[in-house]
Amino acid sequence: MRLCFLVEEQYRHDGMPLEVIHQLRAWGHQADVVWPGRSLIRISEAIQAGSHDAWVLKTVSGGPGLTLLEAAASVGLTTVNDVRAIRGVRDKALAAVIARSKGLPVPVTYAAARPEEFAEIAEAEFPLVVKPADGSSGRAVRLVATPDRLLDPVDAVEPGGAAGPDGAGGGLLIAQPYVPNSGTDLKVYSVAGELYATERCSPLHPAHAVRERQVPLTAEVARITAEIGDVFGLDLYGVDILLGPDGPVVVDINDFPSFRQVPDAVARVSAAVLDLARRGTRAREASVREAVREAFTGEPVREAGREPEPVSVLEPEPVSVLEPEPEPSSKPVPVAGLPTPPFAVPSVARTNWPAASMGGGR
């Protein structure tokens, strides 16, 4: 197969996806790399030539790679993840609205252009977690204890990021009430339908010593993670979850994350990329568009002369015999059927989710 990876400068030495690229080449596939931040790209000819079976994106939020991926999708090329799904999670304000409208455990979210505007939020809702709506890798995420601390300088700025005086880079900010937690974040990765849970130190509690490791996946967390993939149409993604006093709360969603602590991550992700390139990503034509419209109007989208396509989760298909599928070292939880024995997970919407912070780590 012929694949084109869009990799931005921040990830030029990162194991994910560079090791995936090497693995695909070792399996005999063509894996080209485009560096959107440091190379001239003859974009119209490169994309319209249609010389690649799929385009794969690993980029920072707001980076130029997403535009190139959208250009590929605009002429009918397969993208991994589906470009509409990526846009839906890259904007954290948009992601919060979509997720909450679908009954996912995402807190009330406030948006403002300047941090001082969050002073209008009732003091009882403080402390707040404030961060850029287009942030990534924990950039400029901070815990604000009281309204008078909203203008305190920001210490956590992404290296090379163009941050303004408040560390937000001049874009939209979001704020969400903080939920007390143990200082440990739960990161759940989905590799084309297989779920793996890991725990790590929260970016808001750097002094809390936590050894990053794989942990058991509970039925409730598995259901929430799988529903996120279904709502947004994602195939390769990660979800940050806090285990608050009232249950799990989603604090961030990332497309194509690091997949740290996933057993045989490089082989699994490489096989998933090939499979998705062959059969197309699972995002439905109208899923994200319908979620956005319903979030603001309460009315489902109906195109003229056409009924919307049914939403379903595709069963994963085996990888081609050209590349033997790696043997899993631990039994994953498949998305389809949510999940299979030893436990079953009912799909029941919850209405009273606790308030929590939207985390910023990848």
Contacts in CASP RR format, 6 or more apart in sequence:
PFRMAT RR
TARGET T0000
AUTHOR 0000-0000-0000
METHOD contacts of the structure
MODEL  1
MRLCFLVEEQYRHDGMPLEVIHQLRAWGHQADVVWPGRSLIRISEAIQAG
SHDAWVLKTVSGGPGLTLLEAAASVGLTTVNDVRAIRGVRDKALAAVIAR
SKGLPVPVTYAAARPEEFAEIAEAEFPLVVKPADGSSGRAVRLVATPDRL
LDPVDAVEPGGAAGPDGAGGGLLIAQPYVPNSGTDLKVYSVAGELYATER
CSPLHPAHAVRERQVPLTAEVARITAEIGDVFGLDLYGVDILLGPDGPVV
VDINDFPSFRQVPDAVARVSAAVLDLARRGTRAREASVREAVREAFTGEP
VREAGREPEPVSVLEPEPVSVLEPEPEPSSKPVPVAGLPTPPFAVPSVAR
TNWPAASMGGGR
1 29 0 8 1.000
1 30 0 8 1.000
1 53 0 8 1.000
1 54 0 8 1.000
1 274 0 8 1.000
1 277 0 8 1.000
1 278 0 8 1.000
2 29 0 8 1.000
2 30 0 8 1.000
2 32 0 8 1.000
2 51 0 8 1.000
2 52 0 8 1.000
2 53 0 8 1.000
3 24 0 8 1.000
3 29 0 8 1.000
3 30 0 8 1.000
3 31 0 8 1.000
3 32 0 8 1.000
3 52 0 8 1.000
3 53 0 8 1.000
3 54 0 8 1.000
3 55 0 8 1.000
3 56 0 8 1.000
3 273 0 8 1.000
3 277 0 8 1.000
4 32 0 8 1.000
4 33 0 8 1.000
4 34 0 8 1.000
4 52 0 8 1.000
4 54 0 8 1.000
4 55 0 8 1.000
4 56 0 8 1.000
4 72 0 8 1.000
5 17 0 8 1.000
5 21 0 8 1.000
5 31 0 8 1.000
5 32 0 8 1.000
5 33 0 8 1.000
5 34 0 8 1.000
5 55 0 8 1.000
5 56 0 8 1.000
5 57 0 8 1.000
5 58 0 8 1.000
6 34 0 8 1.000
6 36 0 8 1.000
6 55 0 8 1.000
6 56 0 8 1.000
6 57 0 8 1.000
6 58 0 8 1.000
6 59 0 8 1.000
6 65 0 8 1.000
6 68 0 8 1.000
6 69 0 8 1.000
7 17 0 8 1.000
7 18 0 8 1.000
7 33 0 8 1.000
7 34 0 8 1.000
7 35 0 8 1.000
7 58 0 8 1.000
7 59 0 8 1.000
8 35 0 8 1.000
8 36 0 8 1.000
8 37 0 8 1.000
8 58 0 8 1.000
8 59 0 8 1.000
8 60 0 8 1.000
8 63 0 8 1.000
8 64 0 8 1.000
8 65 0 8 1.000
9 35 0 8 1.000
9 37 0 8 1.000
9 38 0 8 1.000
10 60 0 8 1.000
10 137 0 8 1.000
11 17 0 8 1.000
11 18 0 8 1.000
11 58 0 8 1.000
11 59 0 8 1.000
12 18 0 8 1.000
12 35 0 8 1.000
14 58 0 8 1.000
14 258 0 8 1.000
16 58 0 8 1.000
16 256 0 8 1.000
16 257 0 8 1.000
16 258 0 8 1.000
16 259 0 8 1.000
16 265 0 8 1.000
16 266 0 8 1.000
16 269 0 8 1.000
17 56 0 8 1.000
17 58 0 8 1.000
17 256 0 8 1.000
17 269 0 8 1.000
19 266 0 8 1.000
20 266 0 8 1.000
20 269 0 8 1.000
20 270 0 8 1.000
20 273 0 8 1.000
21 31 0 8 1.000
21 33 0 8 1.000
23 266 0 8 1.000
23 267 0 8 1.000
23 270 0 8 1.000
24 31 0 8 1.000
24 270 0 8 1.000
24 273 0 8 1.000
24 274 0 8 1.000
25 31 0 8 1.000
27 270 0 8 1.000
27 322 0 8 1.000
27 323 0 8 1.000
28 322 0 8 1.000
29 274 0 8 1.000
32 52 0 8 1.000
34 41 0 8 1.000
34 46 0 8 1.000
34 68 0 8 1.000
36 59 0 8 1.000
36 63 0 8 1.000
36 64 0 8 1.000
36 65 0 8 1.000
36 68 0 8 1.000
37 64 0 8 1.000
41 68 0 8 1.000
43 68 0 8 1.000
43 71 0 8 1.000
47 68 0 8 1.000
47 71 0 8 1.000
47 72 0 8 1.000
47 75 0 8 1.000
47 77 0 8 1.000
48 75 0 8 1.000
50 75 0 8 1.000
50 77 0 8 1.000
52 77 0 8 1.000
53 78 0 8 1.000
53 277 0 8 1.000
53 278 0 8 1.000
54 77 0 8 1.000
54 78 0 8 1.000
54 79 0 8 1.000
54 80 0 8 1.000
54 273 0 8 1.000
54 276 0 8 1.000
54 277 0 8 1.000
54 280 0 8 1.000
55 68 0 8 1.000
55 69 0 8 1.000
55 72 0 8 1.000
55 77 0 8 1.000
55 78 0 8 1.000
55 79 0 8 1.000
55 80 0 8 1.000
56 79 0 8 1.000
56 80 0 8 1.000
56 256 0 8 1.000
56 273 0 8 1.000
57 65 0 8 1.000
57 66 0 8 1.000
57 69 0 8 1.000
57 79 0 8 1.000
57 80 0 8 1.000
57 81 0 8 1.000
57 83 0 8 1.000
57 86 0 8 1.000
57 255 0 8 1.000
57 256 0 8 1.000
58 256 0 8 1.000
59 65 0 8 1.000
59 66 0 8 1.000
60 136 0 8 1.000
60 137 0 8 1.000
60 158 0 8 1.000
61 90 0 8 1.000
61 134 0 8 1.000
61 135 0 8 1.000
61 136 0 8 1.000
62 90 0 8 1.000
62 134 0 8 1.000
66 83 0 8 1.000
66 86 0 8 1.000
66 87 0 8 1.000
66 90 0 8 1.000
69 79 0 8 1.000
69 83 0 8 1.000
69 86 0 8 1.000
70 83 0 8 1.000
70 87 0 8 1.000
72 79 0 8 1.000
72 83 0 8 1.000
73 79 0 8 1.000
73 82 0 8 1.000
73 83 0 8 1.000
73 84 0 8 1.000
78 276 0 8 1.000
78 277 0 8 1.000
78 280 0 8 1.000
78 281 0 8 1.000
79 86 0 8 1.000
79 281 0 8 1.000
80 235 0 8 1.000
80 236 0 8 1.000
80 256 0 8 1.000
80 273 0 8 1.000
80 276 0 8 1.000
80 277 0 8 1.000
80 281 0 8 1.000
81 233 0 8 1.000
81 234 0 8 1.000
81 235 0 8 1.000
81 236 0 8 1.000
81 237 0 8 1.000
81 255 0 8 1.000
81 256 0 8 1.000
81 281 0 8 1.000
81 283 0 8 1.000
82 233 0 8 1.000
82 234 0 8 1.000
82 235 0 8 1.000
82 281 0 8 1.000
82 282 0 8 1.000
82 283 0 8 1.000
84 233 0 8 1.000
84 283 0 8 1.000
84 287 0 8 1.000
84 288 0 8 1.000
84 289 0 8 1.000
85 229 0 8 1.000
85 232 0 8 1.000
85 233 0 8 1.000
85 234 0 8 1.000
85 235 0 8 1.000
85 255 0 8 1.000
85 281 0 8 1.000
85 283 0 8 1.000
85 288 0 8 1.000
86 255 0 8 1.000
87 94 0 8 1.000
87 288 0 8 1.000
88 94 0 8 1.000
88 95 0 8 1.000
88 98 0 8 1.000
88 232 0 8 1.000
88 288 0 8 1.000
89 95 0 8 1.000
89 232 0 8 1.000
89 234 0 8 1.000
89 237 0 8 1.000
89 253 0 8 1.000
89 254 0 8 1.000
89 255 0 8 1.000
90 134 0 8 1.000
90 255 0 8 1.000
91 133 0 8 1.000
91 134 0 8 1.000
92 131 0 8 1.000
92 132 0 8 1.000
92 133 0 8 1.000
92 134 0 8 1.000
92 135 0 8 1.000
92 174 0 8 1.000
92 252 0 8 1.000
92 358 0 8 1.000
93 109 0 8 1.000
93 111 0 8 1.000
93 133 0 8 1.000
93 172 0 8 1.000
93 174 0 8 1.000
94 292 0 8 1.000
95 106 0 8 1.000
95 232 0 8 1.000
95 253 0 8 1.000
96 106 0 8 1.000
96 107 0 8 1.000
96 109 0 8 1.000
96 174 0 8 1.000
96 176 0 8 1.000
96 358 0 8 1.000
97 109 0 8 1.000
97 292 0 8 1.000
97 295 0 8 1.000
97 296 0 8 1.000
98 231 0 8 1.000
98 232 0 8 1.000
98 288 0 8 1.000
98 291 0 8 1.000
98 292 0 8 1.000
98 295 0 8 1.000
99 106 0 8 1.000
99 228 0 8 1.000
99 231 0 8 1.000
99 232 0 8 1.000
99 250 0 8 1.000
99 253 0 8 1.000
100 106 0 8 1.000
100 108 0 8 1.000
100 109 0 8 1.000
100 295 0 8 1.000
101 291 0 8 1.000
101 294 0 8 1.000
101 295 0 8 1.000
102 227 0 8 1.000
102 231 0 8 1.000
102 291 0 8 1.000
103 349 0 8 1.000
103 350 0 8 1.000
103 351 0 8 1.000
103 353 0 8 1.000
104 224 0 8 1.000
104 227 0 8 1.000
104 228 0 8 1.000
104 231 0 8 1.000
104 250 0 8 1.000
104 353 0 8 1.000
105 224 0 8 1.000
105 247 0 8 1.000
105 248 0 8 1.000
105 249 0 8 1.000
105 250 0 8 1.000
105 350 0 8 1.000
105 353 0 8 1.000
105 354 0 8 1.000
106 249 0 8 1.000
106 250 0 8 1.000
106 353 0 8 1.000
106 358 0 8 1.000
107 176 0 8 1.000
107 177 0 8 1.000
107 179 0 8 1.000
107 249 0 8 1.000
107 353 0 8 1.000
107 354 0 8 1.000
107 355 0 8 1.000
107 356 0 8 1.000
107 357 0 8 1.000
107 358 0 8 1.000
108 176 0 8 1.000
108 177 0 8 1.000
108 355 0 8 1.000
109 174 0 8 1.000
109 175 0 8 1.000
109 176 0 8 1.000
109 358 0 8 1.000
110 118 0 8 1.000
110 121 0 8 1.000
110 128 0 8 1.000
110 174 0 8 1.000
110 175 0 8 1.000
110 176 0 8 1.000
111 133 0 8 1.000
111 172 0 8 1.000
111 173 0 8 1.000
111 174 0 8 1.000
111 175 0 8 1.000
112 118 0 8 1.000
112 172 0 8 1.000
112 173 0 8 1.000
112 175 0 8 1.000
113 170 0 8 1.000
113 171 0 8 1.000
113 172 0 8 1.000
113 173 0 8 1.000
114 166 0 8 1.000
114 173 0 8 1.000
115 130 0 8 1.000
115 144 0 8 1.000
115 150 0 8 1.000
115 151 0 8 1.000
115 166 0 8 1.000
115 168 0 8 1.000
115 173 0 8 1.000
116 150 0 8 1.000
116 151 0 8 1.000
118 128 0 8 1.000
118 130 0 8 1.000
118 144 0 8 1.000
118 147 0 8 1.000
118 150 0 8 1.000
118 173 0 8 1.000
118 175 0 8 1.000
119 147 0 8 1.000
119 150 0 8 1.000
121 128 0 8 1.000
121 147 0 8 1.000
121 175 0 8 1.000
123 146 0 8 1.000
123 147 0 8 1.000
125 177 0 8 1.000
125 355 0 8 1.000
126 144 0 8 1.000
126 145 0 8 1.000
126 146 0 8 1.000
126 147 0 8 1.000
126 177 0 8 1.000
126 178 0 8 1.000
127 143 0 8 1.000
127 144 0 8 1.000
127 145 0 8 1.000
127 146 0 8 1.000
127 177 0 8 1.000
127 178 0 8 1.000
128 143 0 8 1.000
128 144 0 8 1.000
128 175 0 8 1.000
128 176 0 8 1.000
128 177 0 8 1.000
128 178 0 8 1.000
128 357 0 8 1.000
129 141 0 8 1.000
129 142 0 8 1.000
129 143 0 8 1.000
129 144 0 8 1.000
129 175 0 8 1.000
129 176 0 8 1.000
129 177 0 8 1.000
129 178 0 8 1.000
129 204 0 8 1.000
129 357 0 8 1.000
129 358 0 8 1.000
129 359 0 8 1.000
130 141 0 8 1.000
130 142 0 8 1.000
130 144 0 8 1.000
130 150 0 8 1.000
130 173 0 8 1.000
130 174 0 8 1.000
130 175 0 8 1.000
131 138 0 8 1.000
131 139 0 8 1.000
131 140 0 8 1.000
131 141 0 8 1.000
131 142 0 8 1.000
131 173 0 8 1.000
131 174 0 8 1.000
131 358 0 8 1.000
131 359 0 8 1.000
131 360 0 8 1.000
132 139 0 8 1.000
132 140 0 8 1.000
132 167 0 8 1.000
132 168 0 8 1.000
132 169 0 8 1.000
132 171 0 8 1.000
132 172 0 8 1.000
132 173 0 8 1.000
132 174 0 8 1.000
133 171 0 8 1.000
133 172 0 8 1.000
133 173 0 8 1.000
133 174 0 8 1.000
134 171 0 8 1.000
134 172 0 8 1.000
135 158 0 8 1.000
135 360 0 8 1.000
136 158 0 8 1.000
136 254 0 8 1.000
136 360 0 8 1.000
136 361 0 8 1.000
136 362 0 8 1.000
137 158 0 8 1.000
137 360 0 8 1.000
137 361 0 8 1.000
137 362 0 8 1.000
138 156 0 8 1.000
138 158 0 8 1.000
138 203 0 8 1.000
138 359 0 8 1.000
138 360 0 8 1.000
138 361 0 8 1.000
138 362 0 8 1.000
139 156 0 8 1.000
139 157 0 8 1.000
139 158 0 8 1.000
139 161 0 8 1.000
139 163 0 8 1.000
139 360 0 8 1.000
140 154 0 8 1.000
140 156 0 8 1.000
140 157 0 8 1.000
140 158 0 8 1.000
140 163 0 8 1.000
140 166 0 8 1.000
140 167 0 8 1.000
140 168 0 8 1.000
140 169 0 8 1.000
141 156 0 8 1.000
141 203 0 8 1.000
141 204 0 8 1.000
141 359 0 8 1.000
141 360 0 8 1.000
141 361 0 8 1.000
142 152 0 8 1.000
142 154 0 8 1.000
142 155 0 8 1.000
142 156 0 8 1.000
143 178 0 8 1.000
143 204 0 8 1.000
143 357 0 8 1.000
144 150 0 8 1.000
144 152 0 8 1.000
144 175 0 8 1.000
151 166 0 8 1.000
153 165 0 8 1.000
153 166 0 8 1.000
153 167 0 8 1.000
154 163 0 8 1.000
154 166 0 8 1.000
154 167 0 8 1.000
154 168 0 8 1.000
156 203 0 8 1.000
157 163 0 8 1.000
157 167 0 8 1.000
161 169 0 8 1.000
162 169 0 8 1.000
163 169 0 8 1.000
164 170 0 8 1.000
166 173 0 8 1.000
174 358 0 8 1.000
176 355 0 8 1.000
176 356 0 8 1.000
176 357 0 8 1.000
176 358 0 8 1.000
177 355 0 8 1.000
177 356 0 8 1.000
177 357 0 8 1.000
178 204 0 8 1.000
178 355 0 8 1.000
178 356 0 8 1.000
178 357 0 8 1.000
179 242 0 8 1.000
179 244 0 8 1.000
179 245 0 8 1.000
179 249 0 8 1.000
179 354 0 8 1.000
179 355 0 8 1.000
179 356 0 8 1.000
179 357 0 8 1.000
180 244 0 8 1.000
180 245 0 8 1.000
181 202 0 8 1.000
181 242 0 8 1.000
181 243 0 8 1.000
181 244 0 8 1.000
182 208 0 8 1.000
182 243 0 8 1.000
183 201 0 8 1.000
183 202 0 8 1.000
183 204 0 8 1.000
183 205 0 8 1.000
183 208 0 8 1.000
183 210 0 8 1.000
184 199 0 8 1.000
184 200 0 8 1.000
184 201 0 8 1.000
184 202 0 8 1.000
184 208 0 8 1.000
184 210 0 8 1.000
184 243 0 8 1.000
185 199 0 8 1.000
185 200 0 8 1.000
185 201 0 8 1.000
185 202 0 8 1.000
185 203 0 8 1.000
185 240 0 8 1.000
185 241 0 8 1.000
185 242 0 8 1.000
185 251 0 8 1.000
185 359 0 8 1.000
186 197 0 8 1.000
186 198 0 8 1.000
186 199 0 8 1.000
186 215 0 8 1.000
186 221 0 8 1.000
186 240 0 8 1.000
186 241 0 8 1.000
186 242 0 8 1.000
186 243 0 8 1.000
186 248 0 8 1.000
187 197 0 8 1.000
187 198 0 8 1.000
187 199 0 8 1.000
187 200 0 8 1.000
187 238 0 8 1.000
187 239 0 8 1.000
187 240 0 8 1.000
187 241 0 8 1.000
187 257 0 8 1.000
187 260 0 8 1.000
188 195 0 8 1.000
188 196 0 8 1.000
188 197 0 8 1.000
188 198 0 8 1.000
188 217 0 8 1.000
188 221 0 8 1.000
188 222 0 8 1.000
188 225 0 8 1.000
188 238 0 8 1.000
188 239 0 8 1.000
188 241 0 8 1.000
189 195 0 8 1.000
189 196 0 8 1.000
189 197 0 8 1.000
189 198 0 8 1.000
189 237 0 8 1.000
189 238 0 8 1.000
189 257 0 8 1.000
189 259 0 8 1.000
189 262 0 8 1.000
190 225 0 8 1.000
190 226 0 8 1.000
190 229 0 8 1.000
190 234 0 8 1.000
190 235 0 8 1.000
190 236 0 8 1.000
190 237 0 8 1.000
190 238 0 8 1.000
190 239 0 8 1.000
190 335 0 8 1.000
191 236 0 8 1.000
191 259 0 8 1.000
191 262 0 8 1.000
191 265 0 8 1.000
191 268 0 8 1.000
191 269 0 8 1.000
191 272 0 8 1.000
191 332 0 8 1.000
192 235 0 8 1.000
192 236 0 8 1.000
192 272 0 8 1.000
192 275 0 8 1.000
192 276 0 8 1.000
192 316 0 8 1.000
193 226 0 8 1.000
193 235 0 8 1.000
193 316 0 8 1.000
193 332 0 8 1.000
193 334 0 8 1.000
193 335 0 8 1.000
193 336 0 8 1.000
194 268 0 8 1.000
194 316 0 8 1.000
194 328 0 8 1.000
194 332 0 8 1.000
194 333 0 8 1.000
194 334 0 8 1.000
194 335 0 8 1.000
195 217 0 8 1.000
195 222 0 8 1.000
195 225 0 8 1.000
195 226 0 8 1.000
195 332 0 8 1.000
195 333 0 8 1.000
195 334 0 8 1.000
195 335 0 8 1.000
195 339 0 8 1.000
196 214 0 8 1.000
196 217 0 8 1.000
196 259 0 8 1.000
196 261 0 8 1.000
196 262 0 8 1.000
196 263 0 8 1.000
196 330 0 8 1.000
196 332 0 8 1.000
197 214 0 8 1.000
197 215 0 8 1.000
197 216 0 8 1.000
197 217 0 8 1.000
197 221 0 8 1.000
198 212 0 8 1.000
198 213 0 8 1.000
198 214 0 8 1.000
198 215 0 8 1.000
198 260 0 8 1.000
198 261 0 8 1.000
198 262 0 8 1.000
199 210 0 8 1.000
199 212 0 8 1.000
199 213 0 8 1.000
199 215 0 8 1.000
200 210 0 8 1.000
200 212 0 8 1.000
201 208 0 8 1.000
201 209 0 8 1.000
201 210 0 8 1.000
201 212 0 8 1.000
202 208 0 8 1.000
202 242 0 8 1.000
203 359 0 8 1.000
203 360 0 8 1.000
203 361 0 8 1.000
204 357 0 8 1.000
204 359 0 8 1.000
212 260 0 8 1.000
212 261 0 8 1.000
213 261 0 8 1.000
214 261 0 8 1.000
214 262 0 8 1.000
214 263 0 8 1.000
214 330 0 8 1.000
217 333 0 8 1.000
219 339 0 8 1.000
219 343 0 8 1.000
219 344 0 8 1.000
219 345 0 8 1.000
220 247 0 8 1.000
220 248 0 8 1.000
220 345 0 8 1.000
221 241 0 8 1.000
221 248 0 8 1.000
222 333 0 8 1.000
222 338 0 8 1.000
222 339 0 8 1.000
222 345 0 8 1.000
223 338 0 8 1.000
223 339 0 8 1.000
223 345 0 8 1.000
223 346 0 8 1.000
223 347 0 8 1.000
224 239 0 8 1.000
224 241 0 8 1.000
224 248 0 8 1.000
224 250 0 8 1.000
225 238 0 8 1.000
225 239 0 8 1.000
225 241 0 8 1.000
226 313 0 8 1.000
226 335 0 8 1.000
226 338 0 8 1.000
226 339 0 8 1.000
227 347 0 8 1.000
228 234 0 8 1.000
228 237 0 8 1.000
228 239 0 8 1.000
228 250 0 8 1.000
228 253 0 8 1.000
229 235 0 8 1.000
229 237 0 8 1.000
229 335 0 8 1.000
230 311 0 8 1.000
230 313 0 8 1.000
230 335 0 8 1.000
231 287 0 8 1.000
231 291 0 8 1.000
232 253 0 8 1.000
232 283 0 8 1.000
232 287 0 8 1.000
232 288 0 8 1.000
232 291 0 8 1.000
233 281 0 8 1.000
233 282 0 8 1.000
233 283 0 8 1.000
233 284 0 8 1.000
233 287 0 8 1.000
233 288 0 8 1.000
234 253 0 8 1.000
234 255 0 8 1.000
234 283 0 8 1.000
235 272 0 8 1.000
235 276 0 8 1.000
235 281 0 8 1.000
235 282 0 8 1.000
235 283 0 8 1.000
236 255 0 8 1.000
236 256 0 8 1.000
236 269 0 8 1.000
236 272 0 8 1.000
236 273 0 8 1.000
236 276 0 8 1.000
237 253 0 8 1.000
237 254 0 8 1.000
237 255 0 8 1.000
237 256 0 8 1.000
237 257 0 8 1.000
238 253 0 8 1.000
238 254 0 8 1.000
238 255 0 8 1.000
238 257 0 8 1.000
239 250 0 8 1.000
239 252 0 8 1.000
239 253 0 8 1.000
239 254 0 8 1.000
240 250 0 8 1.000
240 251 0 8 1.000
240 252 0 8 1.000
240 253 0 8 1.000
240 254 0 8 1.000
240 359 0 8 1.000
240 360 0 8 1.000
240 361 0 8 1.000
241 248 0 8 1.000
241 249 0 8 1.000
241 250 0 8 1.000
241 251 0 8 1.000
242 248 0 8 1.000
242 249 0 8 1.000
242 251 0 8 1.000
242 356 0 8 1.000
242 357 0 8 1.000
243 249 0 8 1.000
244 354 0 8 1.000
244 356 0 8 1.000
245 354 0 8 1.000
246 352 0 8 1.000
246 353 0 8 1.000
246 354 0 8 1.000
247 354 0 8 1.000
249 353 0 8 1.000
249 354 0 8 1.000
249 356 0 8 1.000
250 356 0 8 1.000
251 356 0 8 1.000
251 357 0 8 1.000
251 358 0 8 1.000
251 359 0 8 1.000
251 360 0 8 1.000
252 358 0 8 1.000
252 359 0 8 1.000
252 360 0 8 1.000
252 361 0 8 1.000
254 361 0 8 1.000
254 362 0 8 1.000
257 362 0 8 1.000
258 362 0 8 1.000
259 265 0 8 1.000
259 268 0 8 1.000
259 269 0 8 1.000
262 268 0 8 1.000
262 269 0 8 1.000
263 328 0 8 1.000
263 329 0 8 1.000
263 330 0 8 1.000
264 326 0 8 1.000
264 328 0 8 1.000
264 329 0 8 1.000
267 326 0 8 1.000
268 326 0 8 1.000
268 328 0 8 1.000
270 323 0 8 1.000
271 319 0 8 1.000
271 323 0 8 1.000
271 325 0 8 1.000
271 326 0 8 1.000
274 319 0 8 1.000
274 320 0 8 1.000
274 323 0 8 1.000
275 316 0 8 1.000
275 317 0 8 1.000
275 319 0 8 1.000
278 320 0 8 1.000
279 314 0 8 1.000
279 317 0 8 1.000
282 313 0 8 1.000
282 314 0 8 1.000
284 309 0 8 1.000
284 311 0 8 1.000
285 309 0 8 1.000
286 301 0 8 1.000
286 303 0 8 1.000
286 308 0 8 1.000
286 309 0 8 1.000
287 311 0 8 1.000
289 301 0 8 1.000
290 300 0 8 1.000
290 301 0 8 1.000
290 308 0 8 1.000
293 299 0 8 1.000
293 300 0 8 1.000
293 301 0 8 1.000
294 300 0 8 1.000
294 301 0 8 1.000
300 308 0 8 1.000
301 308 0 8 1.000
302 308 0 8 1.000
313 335 0 8 1.000
313 336 0 8 1.000
313 337 0 8 1.000
313 338 0 8 1.000
314 336 0 8 1.000
315 336 0 8 1.000
316 334 0 8 1.000
316 336 0 8 1.000
318 325 0 8 1.000
319 325 0 8 1.000
333 339 0 8 1.000
333 340 0 8 1.000
334 340 0 8 1.000
338 345 0 8 1.000
338 347 0 8 1.000
339 345 0 8 1.000
END
